[in-house]
Amino acid sequence: MFLVGLTGGIASGKSSVSSMLRELGCPIIDADVVARQVVEPHSKAYVAIVRHFGREVLRESGEIDRAKLGQIIFADEQKRRLLNSITHPEIHKAMLRQILLYFIKGYRYVVLDVPLLFETRKLTRFLNHTVVVYCDPATQLTRLMQRDGLTQEQGEQRVAAQMPLKEKRGLANHVIENSAGREETQRQVLRLHTLLEDSTEFLLVRVVAMAAAAGLGGLLLYTIKWLVS
């Protein structure tokens, strides 16, 4: 099994591409979903967030109010980095658990849907392919304002808080152009899916993993114990 990183920018259409791949039968590990799971009440990350940001970022139910927290971190780069330092280790650990499960089930590859893939660079060294969902800046801003009901100033602030899509595009192995219609995007996704399905990279990875497991059984057991802890 090999790993494919899928990323983009806010309102670039990454979630739509992820859904298209899922419909084609691709296993998807969504970092945004994992991020919500690791900050559930009383979790390690939840306790740290409340300690650093205060109880004002909580809803009446006790859950973290992502909108309130988002307003804070998008306006303050230092606080955004603090939040990332709290959540990212827990997110990566949870994602590794899911990767291990898909590996055991024998999948050829797994798609990691990670918004900040190139910003953090924590996972890129493990990826065989990286995919960026791109759209032109004007389209991105318009979609964001319409989707989230933001003013132009708020939209520009959120776009500016991320690495520019043009820069991400230059770092990726594959680019899905998502400035046009849905049908054109679907055609590109299907071509990418066919390329990944036809790849034999999973064979080498599985052979290496089996050899490592046979020669380093103790280390493998330790790794599994760490992942499920």
C-alpha positions as CSV (number, residue, x, y, z in Angstrom):
1,M,0.0,0.0,0.0
2,F,1.2,3.5,-0.7
3,L,0.0,7.0,0.4
4,V,-1.4,9.8,-1.6
5,G,-1.7,13.3,-0.2
6,L,-4.6,15.5,-1.3
7,T,-4.6,19.2,-0.4
8,G,-5.8,22.5,-1.7
9,G,-6.8,25.9,-0.2
10,I,-9.9,27.1,1.5
11,A,-12.8,27.0,-0.9
12,S,-10.7,25.5,-3.7
13,G,-12.9,22.5,-4.1
14,K,-10.7,19.9,-2.3
15,S,-13.7,18.5,-0.4
16,S,-15.6,18.0,-3.7
17,V,-12.6,16.1,-5.2
18,S,-12.3,14.0,-2.1
19,S,-16.0,13.0,-2.4
20,M,-15.4,12.1,-6.0
21,L,-12.5,9.8,-5.1
22,R,-14.6,8.2,-2.3
23,E,-17.4,7.5,-4.8
24,L,-14.8,5.7,-7.0
25,G,-14.0,3.4,-4.0
26,C,-10.9,5.2,-2.8
27,P,-10.2,5.0,1.0
28,I,-10.1,8.5,2.3
29,I,-8.7,9.7,5.6
30,D,-10.0,13.2,6.2
31,A,-7.8,15.3,8.5
32,D,-10.7,17.7,9.1
33,V,-12.9,14.9,10.4
34,V,-10.0,13.6,12.5
35,A,-9.4,17.1,13.8
36,R,-12.9,17.3,15.1
37,Q,-12.6,13.9,16.7
38,V,-9.3,14.7,18.6
39,V,-10.8,17.8,20.2
40,E,-13.9,16.1,21.6
41,P,-14.6,17.0,25.3
42,H,-12.1,15.7,27.8
43,S,-9.6,14.6,25.2
44,K,-5.9,15.6,25.5
45,A,-6.1,18.3,22.8
46,Y,-9.5,19.6,24.2
47,V,-8.0,20.2,27.7
48,A,-5.0,22.0,26.2
49,I,-7.1,24.3,24.0
50,V,-9.3,25.3,27.0
51,R,-6.3,26.0,29.1
52,H,-4.7,28.2,26.4
53,F,-7.7,29.9,24.8
54,G,-10.2,30.0,27.7
55,R,-13.7,28.7,28.1
56,E,-15.1,31.4,25.9
57,V,-14.3,29.2,22.9
58,L,-16.8,26.6,24.2
59,R,-20.4,26.2,23.4
60,E,-23.0,25.8,26.1
61,S,-22.8,22.0,25.5
62,G,-19.1,22.1,26.4
63,E,-17.9,21.4,22.9
64,I,-15.4,23.6,21.2
65,D,-17.0,26.3,19.1
66,R,-15.0,26.0,15.9
67,A,-16.3,29.3,14.5
68,K,-15.2,31.3,17.6
69,L,-11.8,29.5,17.7
70,G,-11.4,30.2,13.9
71,Q,-12.0,33.9,14.4
72,I,-9.3,34.0,17.0
73,I,-6.6,32.1,15.1
74,F,-7.2,33.6,11.7
75,A,-6.6,37.1,13.2
76,D,-3.5,36.1,15.1
77,E,-0.7,34.0,13.5
78,Q,0.9,33.2,16.9
79,K,-2.3,31.8,18.3
80,R,-2.8,29.8,15.0
81,R,0.6,28.3,15.5
82,L,-0.2,27.5,19.1
83,L,-3.4,25.7,18.1
84,N,-1.6,23.7,15.4
85,S,1.1,22.6,18.0
86,I,-1.7,21.3,20.2
87,T,-3.8,19.5,17.6
88,H,-1.4,18.3,14.9
89,P,0.4,15.6,16.9
90,E,-2.9,14.1,17.9
91,I,-4.3,14.3,14.4
92,H,-1.3,12.6,12.9
93,K,-1.4,9.8,15.5
94,A,-5.1,9.2,14.8
95,M,-4.4,9.2,11.1
96,L,-1.6,6.6,11.5
97,R,-4.0,4.3,13.3
98,Q,-6.4,4.4,10.3
99,I,-3.5,3.9,7.8
100,L,-2.5,0.8,9.7
101,L,-6.0,-0.5,9.5
102,Y,-6.2,0.0,5.7
103,F,-2.8,-1.6,5.3
104,I,-4.0,-4.7,7.2
105,K,-7.1,-4.8,5.0
106,G,-4.9,-4.9,1.9
107,Y,-5.8,-1.7,0.1
108,R,-3.5,-0.6,-2.8
109,Y,-3.3,3.0,-1.6
110,V,-4.9,5.4,0.8
111,V,-5.7,9.1,0.2
112,L,-4.9,11.5,3.0
113,D,-7.1,14.6,2.7
114,V,-4.9,17.2,4.5
115,P,-5.6,21.0,4.1
116,L,-2.2,22.0,5.6
117,L,-0.2,19.3,3.9
118,F,2.6,21.5,2.6
119,E,2.4,24.0,5.4
120,T,3.3,21.5,8.1
121,R,5.3,19.1,6.0
122,K,4.9,16.4,8.7
123,L,3.5,13.8,6.3
124,T,5.0,14.7,2.9
125,R,8.1,12.4,3.4
126,F,5.7,9.4,3.7
127,L,3.8,10.1,0.5
128,N,4.3,8.6,-2.9
129,H,2.1,11.2,-4.7
130,T,0.8,14.6,-3.8
131,V,-2.3,16.2,-5.4
132,V,-3.4,19.8,-5.2
133,V,-6.9,21.0,-6.1
134,Y,-6.4,24.4,-7.7
135,C,-8.6,27.3,-8.7
136,D,-7.7,30.9,-9.6
137,P,-7.6,33.4,-6.7
138,A,-10.7,35.4,-7.8
139,T,-12.8,32.2,-8.0
140,Q,-11.5,31.0,-4.6
141,L,-12.4,34.3,-2.9
142,T,-15.8,34.4,-4.5
143,R,-16.6,30.8,-3.5
144,L,-15.4,31.5,0.1
145,M,-17.5,34.6,0.5
146,Q,-20.6,32.9,-0.8
147,R,-20.1,29.7,1.1
148,D,-19.4,31.2,4.6
149,G,-21.2,34.5,4.3
150,L,-18.0,36.5,4.7
151,T,-17.2,40.1,3.7
152,Q,-14.4,40.6,1.2
153,E,-12.1,41.7,3.9
154,Q,-12.8,38.6,6.0
155,G,-12.4,36.3,3.0
156,E,-9.1,37.9,2.0
157,Q,-7.9,37.5,5.6
158,R,-8.6,33.8,5.6
159,V,-7.1,33.2,2.2
160,A,-4.0,35.1,3.3
161,A,-3.6,32.9,6.3
162,Q,-2.8,29.9,4.1
163,M,0.0,29.1,1.7
164,P,-1.0,30.5,-1.8
165,L,-2.5,27.9,-4.1
166,K,0.0,28.8,-6.8
167,E,2.8,27.9,-4.4
168,K,1.2,24.6,-3.5
169,R,0.6,23.8,-7.1
170,G,4.4,24.0,-7.7
171,L,5.0,21.5,-4.9
172,A,2.6,18.9,-6.1
173,N,3.0,15.8,-8.3
174,H,-0.5,16.2,-9.7
175,V,-2.9,19.1,-10.1
176,I,-6.7,19.0,-10.4
177,E,-7.8,22.2,-12.1
178,N,-11.1,23.2,-10.4
179,S,-11.8,26.7,-11.8
180,A,-14.3,25.4,-14.5
181,G,-17.3,23.1,-14.2
182,R,-17.9,20.0,-12.2
183,E,-17.8,17.7,-15.2
184,E,-14.3,18.8,-16.1
185,T,-13.1,18.2,-12.6
186,Q,-14.7,14.8,-12.6
187,R,-12.8,13.9,-15.7
188,Q,-9.5,14.9,-14.1
189,V,-10.3,12.9,-11.0
190,L,-11.1,9.8,-13.0
191,R,-7.8,10.1,-14.9
192,L,-5.9,10.4,-11.5
193,H,-7.8,7.4,-10.1
194,T,-7.0,5.3,-13.1
195,L,-3.3,6.2,-12.8
196,L,-3.1,5.3,-9.1
197,E,-5.1,2.1,-9.6
198,D,-2.7,1.0,-12.4
199,S,0.4,1.7,-10.3
200,T,2.4,-1.2,-9.0
201,E,4.0,0.9,-6.2
202,F,1.9,-0.9,-3.6
203,L,3.7,-4.2,-4.3
204,L,7.1,-2.8,-3.3
205,V,5.8,-1.1,-0.2
206,R,4.1,-4.3,0.9
207,V,7.2,-6.5,0.3
208,V,9.4,-4.0,2.3
209,A,6.9,-3.9,5.1
210,M,6.6,-7.7,5.3
211,A,10.4,-8.0,5.3
212,A,10.6,-5.4,8.1
213,A,7.9,-7.1,10.1
214,A,9.7,-10.5,9.8
215,G,13.1,-9.0,10.8
216,L,11.9,-6.4,13.3
217,G,8.9,-8.0,14.9
218,G,9.6,-6.4,18.2
219,L,9.8,-2.9,16.7
220,L,6.5,-3.5,14.8
221,L,4.7,-4.6,17.9
222,Y,6.0,-1.5,19.7
223,T,4.8,0.7,16.9
224,I,1.3,-0.9,16.8
225,K,1.1,-0.5,20.6
226,W,2.0,3.2,20.3
227,L,-0.5,3.8,17.5
228,V,-3.4,2.3,19.4
229,S,-2.5,3.8,22.8
